[in-house]
Amino acid sequence: MYGLILENLSQYIISVYGEDKWIEIRKLAKVDHATFSTHHVYPDSLIPRLTSKACKVLGVSEREFLDQMGVYFVSFVGHYGYDRVLGVLGRHMRD
């Protein structure tokens, strides 16, 4: 799993729910990384662990959490210049 996805997850939680919630989720999921390098490859097991704990701590369903994280991803990748790549892939997000 590329760090870009994990960094999106962390930034989504911090921006919507706050730094304290992110720290709590990381501790419960036993994840030491406060941030993730966008191009580094991390174990695939991190996303399910973090997602599971995030849903419990935040009181949201997995579907709601992942949907909102996906919405956040579109603006998040713009900070790294990937918005141009998304534009090439289709005229609309549904493409």
Secondary structure, 3 states (H helix, E strand, C coil): CEHHHHHHHHHHHHHHHCHHHHHHHHHHHCCCCCCCCCCCECCCCHHHHHHHHHHHHHCCCHHHHHHHHHHHHHHHHHCCCCHHHHHHHCCCCCC
